[in-house]
Amino acid sequence: MTAFAVLLVLAVVWLAWSNGANDNFKGVATLYGSGVRDYRWALGWSLMATLGGSLLSVLLASALLSHFSGKGLVPPQVAQQPPFALSVALGAAATVWLATCLGMPISTTHALVGALVGAGWVLAPQVQWSALGRVFLLPLLVSPLVAVACSAGAYRVLHWTRVKLGIQVQHCICVGQEVVEVVCACSQTAVAQRMQAWSLRVDDPVVCQRRYQGRVLGMEMGRILDGMHHLSAAAVCFARGVNDTPKIAALLLLAWQWPTADTALVAGAMALGGWLQARPVAETLSHRITTMNPGQGLAANLITAAVVLGASRLGLPVSTTHVSCGSLIGVGASMGQARWGWIAAVLTAWVITLPLAAALAASVAVLMSTLG
């Protein structure tokens, strides 16, 4: 293996690590944010589902391998040069890693597109700008808008259905490690009055959790909805693994022509990065964009999984980040719970992602060209 190939493998591993740290928690943020699961349990759930999607991406999203190798965006003779792939990998990896450290959920897809453009602008006689808009930018711009509209509508439909079926909302007040009382669909004032009736120690953690209670056709709907929430979170993580893994693995095709080995290496690095460095972005997604209850989380997850899996199957390079954040914004806005200050900060990070990745990749390409 040549020195360039070794550097390329290391750069792609760094990109996959950063991608896992920034993206792996996006599917389970609703479980953690709505109080259904704690951080460590949600993280483990995301790890298993994402890893499954990553390993199956060779079968389900092979078209993305060709898109993110640079073919069609730059001339084939440039796309097949190791300096081009190395510049793209380093530019995208540095961008995603920096955003992760700052707790900003950004799009690895967006970073890769910016890096492809930056490296191509330096190393290629010309960049196919029409392909950039048609193949890359159009899906990236449209997908979050679709997610916002669909998630807002989906939550309204689910809420209406729950009410019609007679499924009630209950709040359980948890003191320390035990659930001590369940009160019916109560206001914050009613919860406070119940809590005042107990003599609590100063260090007793008190949490009010939201649950659904009711039976339909003899089935306990609270457990069914919880199960659907968990499955929808797994579906989002699975869809993200399917969608993101081939985009990163495509850069390894110049090191060796083993798509299965590429996929396995990228999947492992994504899983490790997500396990060890996901906390900053997890807090932003779970608690800063919007407050949410389990029903809202379920609606957001269903829309995210449907949009991302559908786009992956069609070979459209949508961003899981844009879709999942769009879904959270949609359900938050529909209930007047969206936190627009944090949403503005996330949107600003999205705008910066592409030019920053392009500039970093171009800088690496210039350096390698200078060194020969």
TORLUM-105960 format. One line per 3 residues: their letters; for each residue x, y, z of C-alpha. Coordinates in Angstrom, 1 decimal. Layout:
<pts>
a> X,Y,Z ~ ...
</pts>
This chain:
<pts>
mta> 0.0,0.0,0.0 ~ 1.4,3.4,-1.0 ~ 1.9,6.3,1.4
fav> -1.0,8.2,-0.1 ~ -3.3,5.1,0.4 ~ -2.3,4.9,4.1
llv> -3.0,8.6,4.6 ~ -6.3,8.3,2.7 ~ -7.4,5.4,4.9
lav> -6.5,7.4,8.1 ~ -8.3,10.5,6.8 ~ -11.5,8.5,6.0
vwl> -11.4,6.8,9.4 ~ -11.2,10.3,11.0 ~ -14.2,11.4,8.9
aws> -16.2,8.3,9.8 ~ -15.4,8.8,13.5 ~ -16.5,12.4,13.3
nga> -19.6,11.5,11.5 ~ -20.6,8.9,14.1 ~ -19.9,11.5,16.9
ndn> -22.1,14.1,15.2 ~ -24.8,11.9,13.7 ~ -25.3,8.6,15.6
fkg> -27.5,10.1,18.3 ~ -29.9,11.9,15.9 ~ -32.3,9.0,15.7
vat> -32.6,8.5,19.5 ~ -32.6,12.1,20.5 ~ -36.4,11.9,20.9
lyg> -36.1,9.0,23.3 ~ -33.6,11.0,25.5 ~ -35.3,14.4,25.0
sgv> -38.8,13.1,26.0 ~ -37.5,11.3,29.0 ~ -38.4,7.8,27.8
rdy> -34.8,6.6,28.1 ~ -31.6,7.9,29.7 ~ -28.5,8.9,27.7
rwa> -26.5,5.7,27.9 ~ -29.5,3.4,27.0 ~ -30.4,5.6,24.0
lgw> -26.8,5.6,22.9 ~ -26.6,1.9,22.9 ~ -29.8,1.6,21.0
slm> -28.5,4.0,18.3 ~ -25.2,2.0,18.1 ~ -26.9,-1.3,17.2
atl> -29.4,0.2,14.7 ~ -26.8,2.4,13.0 ~ -24.3,-0.4,12.7
ggs> -27.0,-2.6,11.1 ~ -27.8,0.1,8.5 ~ -24.1,0.7,7.8
lls> -23.4,-3.0,7.1 ~ -26.4,-3.3,4.8 ~ -25.7,-0.1,2.9
vll> -23.8,-2.0,0.2 ~ -27.1,-3.7,-0.8 ~ -29.5,-0.8,-0.2
asa> -27.7,2.4,-1.3 ~ -24.9,1.4,-3.7 ~ -25.8,4.4,-6.0
lls> -24.4,6.8,-3.4 ~ -20.9,5.2,-3.8 ~ -20.6,6.7,-7.3
hfs> -22.1,10.1,-6.4 ~ -19.6,10.7,-3.6 ~ -16.5,9.4,-5.5
gkg> -16.6,12.7,-7.4 ~ -17.6,11.2,-10.7 ~ -19.8,13.6,-12.7
lvp> -18.7,16.6,-10.6 ~ -15.1,16.6,-11.7 ~ -13.4,14.9,-14.7
pqv> -12.8,11.2,-14.2 ~ -9.1,11.5,-14.4 ~ -9.2,13.9,-11.4
aqq> -11.7,11.9,-9.4 ~ -9.4,8.9,-9.6 ~ -6.4,10.7,-8.2
ppf> -5.5,10.0,-4.5 ~ -4.8,13.7,-3.8 ~ -8.3,14.5,-4.7
als> -9.9,11.9,-2.4 ~ -7.4,12.8,0.4 ~ -8.3,16.5,0.2
val> -12.0,15.7,0.3 ~ -11.6,13.4,3.3 ~ -9.5,15.8,5.3
gaa> -11.6,18.9,4.5 ~ -14.9,17.1,5.4 ~ -13.4,15.4,8.5
atv> -12.1,18.6,10.0 ~ -15.4,20.4,9.4 ~ -17.5,17.7,11.1
wla> -15.1,17.2,14.0 ~ -15.1,21.0,14.8 ~ -18.9,21.1,14.7
tcl> -19.1,18.1,17.0 ~ -16.8,19.7,19.6 ~ -19.0,22.8,19.5
gmp> -22.2,20.7,19.9 ~ -23.6,21.7,16.5 ~ -25.4,19.0,14.5
ist> -24.3,19.6,11.0 ~ -24.5,17.5,7.8 ~ -21.7,15.3,6.8
tha> -23.3,15.2,3.4 ~ -23.0,19.0,3.2 ~ -19.4,18.9,4.4
lvg> -18.6,16.2,1.7 ~ -20.2,18.3,-1.0 ~ -18.3,21.4,0.0
alv> -15.0,19.4,0.1 ~ -15.7,17.9,-3.3 ~ -16.2,21.4,-4.7
gag> -13.1,22.8,-3.0 ~ -10.8,20.0,-4.0 ~ -12.2,19.9,-7.5
wvl> -11.8,23.7,-7.9 ~ -8.1,23.4,-7.2 ~ -7.3,20.1,-8.9
apq> -9.7,20.0,-11.9 ~ -9.8,22.1,-15.0 ~ -13.5,22.7,-14.4
vqw> -16.2,21.7,-11.9 ~ -19.6,20.6,-13.3 ~ -21.7,23.2,-11.6
sal> -24.9,21.9,-13.2 ~ -24.3,18.5,-11.6 ~ -23.6,20.1,-8.3
grv> -27.0,21.8,-8.3 ~ -29.0,18.9,-9.7 ~ -27.5,15.9,-8.0
fll> -26.4,17.4,-4.7 ~ -27.8,20.8,-3.7 ~ -31.4,20.4,-4.7
pll> -32.0,17.3,-2.5 ~ -30.2,19.0,0.4 ~ -32.3,22.1,0.2
vsp> -35.7,20.4,-0.4 ~ -35.5,17.6,2.1 ~ -35.6,19.6,5.4
lva> -38.5,21.6,4.1 ~ -40.4,18.4,3.3 ~ -39.5,17.1,6.8
vac> -40.8,20.3,8.6 ~ -44.1,20.2,6.8 ~ -44.6,16.4,7.0
sag> -43.7,16.1,10.7 ~ -46.0,19.0,11.7 ~ -48.8,17.3,9.8
ayr> -48.0,13.8,11.1 ~ -48.1,14.9,14.7 ~ -51.4,16.6,14.3
vlh> -52.8,13.4,12.7 ~ -51.4,11.2,15.5 ~ -52.7,13.6,18.2
wtr> -56.2,13.6,16.7 ~ -56.1,9.8,16.4 ~ -55.1,9.4,20.1
vkl> -57.9,11.7,21.3 ~ -60.5,9.9,19.1 ~ -59.4,6.5,20.5
giq> -59.7,7.8,24.1 ~ -56.0,7.3,24.9 ~ -55.3,9.6,27.9
vqh> -52.1,11.4,28.9 ~ -50.8,10.7,32.4 ~ -47.9,12.1,34.4
cic> -45.9,10.0,36.7 ~ -44.0,11.8,39.4 ~ -40.7,10.0,40.1
vgq> -38.9,10.6,43.4 ~ -35.5,9.1,43.7 ~ -35.5,5.7,42.1
evv> -39.3,5.0,42.5 ~ -42.5,6.0,40.8 ~ -44.6,7.2,43.6
evv> -47.8,8.4,42.0 ~ -49.6,8.7,38.6 ~ -51.9,11.7,38.1
cac> -54.3,12.1,35.2 ~ -53.6,14.6,32.3 ~ -52.7,17.3,34.8
sqt> -51.4,20.8,34.7 ~ -48.1,21.9,36.1 ~ -50.0,23.4,39.1
ava> -51.6,20.1,39.9 ~ -48.3,18.3,39.8 ~ -46.8,20.9,42.1
qrm> -49.6,20.5,44.6 ~ -49.2,16.8,44.7 ~ -45.4,17.1,45.2
qaw> -46.0,19.5,48.1 ~ -47.8,16.8,50.0 ~ -44.6,14.7,50.4
slr> -41.7,15.4,52.6 ~ -38.7,15.2,50.3 ~ -35.0,15.4,51.1
vdd> -33.1,18.1,49.4 ~ -31.1,15.6,47.3 ~ -34.1,13.7,46.1
pvv> -34.3,14.0,42.3 ~ -37.9,14.6,41.2 ~ -38.9,14.0,37.6
cqr> -42.3,14.3,36.0 ~ -42.7,11.9,33.1 ~ -45.4,11.8,30.5
ryq> -47.1,8.5,29.7 ~ -50.1,7.4,27.6 ~ -52.9,5.3,29.2
grv> -55.8,3.5,27.5 ~ -56.9,0.3,25.8 ~ -57.9,-0.2,22.2
lgm> -59.3,-3.6,21.2 ~ -58.1,-4.9,24.5 ~ -54.5,-3.8,23.9
emg> -52.6,-1.5,26.3 ~ -51.8,1.5,24.0 ~ -49.2,3.0,26.3
ril> -46.9,0.1,25.8 ~ -47.6,-0.1,22.1 ~ -46.8,3.6,21.6
dgm> -43.6,3.2,23.6 ~ -42.7,0.2,21.4 ~ -43.4,2.2,18.2
hhl> -41.3,5.1,19.5 ~ -38.3,2.7,20.1 ~ -38.8,1.1,16.7
saa> -39.0,4.5,15.0 ~ -35.8,5.7,16.6 ~ -34.1,2.5,15.5
avc> -35.5,3.1,12.0 ~ -33.9,6.6,11.9 ~ -30.6,5.2,13.0
far> -30.8,2.4,10.5 ~ -31.7,4.9,7.7 ~ -28.8,7.1,8.7
gvn> -26.3,4.2,8.5 ~ -27.6,3.3,5.1 ~ -27.4,6.8,3.8
dtp> -24.1,8.0,5.3 ~ -21.8,5.0,5.1 ~ -21.5,4.7,1.3
kia> -20.8,8.4,1.0 ~ -17.7,8.0,3.2 ~ -16.7,4.6,1.9
all> -16.7,6.0,-1.6 ~ -13.5,7.8,-0.8 ~ -11.7,4.5,-0.1
lla> -12.2,3.2,-3.6 ~ -8.9,4.7,-4.5 ~ -7.0,2.9,-1.7
wqw> -8.5,-0.6,-2.7 ~ -11.4,-1.9,-4.7 ~ -13.1,-3.8,-1.9
pta> -16.5,-2.2,-1.2 ~ -17.4,-4.7,1.5 ~ -14.1,-4.0,3.4
dta> -14.6,-0.2,2.9 ~ -18.1,-0.4,4.4 ~ -17.0,-2.5,7.4
lva> -14.1,-0.1,8.2 ~ -16.3,3.0,8.0 ~ -19.1,1.3,10.0
gam> -16.7,0.4,12.8 ~ -15.2,3.9,12.9 ~ -18.7,5.5,13.0
alg> -19.8,3.3,15.8 ~ -16.7,4.0,17.9 ~ -16.9,7.8,17.3
gwl> -20.6,7.8,18.2 ~ -20.0,5.8,21.4 ~ -17.2,8.0,22.7
qar> -18.0,11.6,21.5 ~ -21.7,11.9,20.9 ~ -22.7,13.8,24.1
pva> -22.3,17.5,22.9 ~ -24.5,17.1,19.9 ~ -26.9,14.8,21.8
etl> -27.7,17.6,24.3 ~ -28.4,20.1,21.5 ~ -30.7,17.7,19.6
shr> -32.5,16.4,22.7 ~ -33.0,19.5,24.8 ~ -32.1,22.7,22.9
itt> -34.1,22.7,19.7 ~ -37.5,22.1,21.2 ~ -39.1,20.5,24.2
mnp> -41.0,17.3,23.3 ~ -43.2,14.5,24.5 ~ -43.1,10.9,23.4
gqg> -45.9,11.5,20.8 ~ -44.0,14.3,19.2 ~ -40.8,12.3,19.2
laa> -42.6,9.4,17.5 ~ -44.0,11.7,14.8 ~ -40.6,13.2,14.1
nli> -38.9,9.8,13.9 ~ -41.4,8.4,11.5 ~ -41.0,11.2,9.1
taa> -37.2,11.3,9.3 ~ -37.0,7.5,8.7 ~ -39.4,7.7,5.7
vvl> -37.6,10.6,4.0 ~ -34.1,9.3,4.5 ~ -34.8,5.7,3.5
gas> -36.7,6.8,0.5 ~ -34.0,9.2,-0.6 ~ -31.3,6.5,-0.1
rlg> -33.2,4.0,-2.2 ~ -33.5,6.6,-5.0 ~ -29.8,7.5,-4.7
lpv> -30.6,11.1,-3.6 ~ -27.9,12.5,-1.2 ~ -30.1,14.0,1.4
stt> -28.7,15.0,4.8 ~ -30.0,12.9,7.8 ~ -29.1,15.9,10.0
hvs> -31.2,18.3,7.9 ~ -34.1,15.9,7.8 ~ -34.1,15.0,11.5
cgs> -33.7,18.6,12.7 ~ -36.4,19.6,10.2 ~ -38.7,17.0,11.8
lig> -37.9,18.3,15.3 ~ -38.5,21.9,14.2 ~ -41.8,20.9,12.6
vga> -43.3,19.2,15.7 ~ -41.9,22.0,17.9 ~ -43.3,24.8,15.8
smg> -46.7,23.1,15.5 ~ -47.1,23.1,19.3 ~ -45.4,26.5,19.9
qar> -42.4,24.9,21.7 ~ -39.6,25.5,19.2 ~ -36.6,27.4,20.6
wgw> -35.8,29.7,17.8 ~ -32.5,31.1,19.2 ~ -30.9,27.6,19.1
iaa> -32.6,26.8,15.8 ~ -31.0,30.0,14.4 ~ -27.6,28.9,15.7
vlt> -28.0,25.4,14.1 ~ -29.1,27.0,10.7 ~ -26.0,29.3,10.8
awv> -23.8,26.3,11.3 ~ -25.5,24.6,8.3 ~ -24.7,27.7,6.1
itl> -21.1,27.8,7.2 ~ -20.5,24.0,6.7 ~ -20.2,24.0,2.9
pla> -17.8,27.0,2.4 ~ -15.7,25.9,5.4 ~ -15.3,22.4,4.1
aal> -14.6,23.7,0.6 ~ -11.9,26.1,1.9 ~ -10.2,23.4,4.0
aas> -10.2,20.8,1.2 ~ -8.9,23.4,-1.2 ~ -6.1,24.3,1.2
vav> -5.1,20.6,1.5 ~ -5.2,20.3,-2.3 ~ -3.0,23.4,-2.8
lms> -0.5,22.1,-0.2 ~ -0.2,18.7,-2.0 ~ 0.1,20.4,-5.3
tlg> 2.9,22.6,-4.0 ~ 4.7,19.6,-2.5 ~ 4.3,17.7,-5.8
</pts>
